[in-house]
Amino acid sequence: MHLVSTKCIVFLHSIMKTLYLVRHAKSSWKNPGLRDHDRPLNKRGMRDAPNMGMWMVEKREIPQYILSSTALRALNTTKLISKSWNITNDKIHSTSQLFHATPYNIINIIHEIPDLFHSAMIIAHNPGLTDLTNMLTKSRIQNIPTCGIVKIQFDMETWGSVHSGNGELLFFEYPKNLIL
């Protein structure tokens, strides 16, 4: 009888964090008396947001945690994009700090995402989102169009470790680029 020695190989896998950045869908300018914060989505925005949500379902790209600007157009985008995801309301949050936030402000908000969530989505505004994408990934995206979605992955265990240049851009999609 021979005793066979086997070596157990253990792969240590760091936990990845995935961040989706979404620019709100197309908003309406029909009522010039409305404050910028209170502008609703227009017809195209109402069409594009659920379509992008369904596209994400098809790609199996559903975030665990969602954080939206309190601007009406961002909140409406959040509701429409996540409608088919079966996400409970306790995983959808909003903050006025995302309204026209700078990339640095958004990074501070990202640092506050609970680490138990491995994927998160932020729905907010330009130019902050485009600038943040370029800062985190060293990309050269000129503009995230309305309802555009960026996916960035970080090889780290905590959201507090997110900083300039340590993300990898995995995709950048938007309604006009997709056949929906």
Buried (B, 14 or more C-beta within 10 A) or exposed (E): EEEEEEEEEEEEEEEEBBBBBBBBBBBBEEEEEBEEBEBBBBEBBBBBBBBBBBBBEEEEBBBBBBBBBEBBBBBBBBBBBBEEBEBEEEBBEBBEBBBBBEBEBBBEBBEEBEEEBBBBBBBBBBEBBBBBBBBBBEBEBEEBBBBBBBBBBBEBEEBEBBBBEBBBBBEBBBBEEEEE
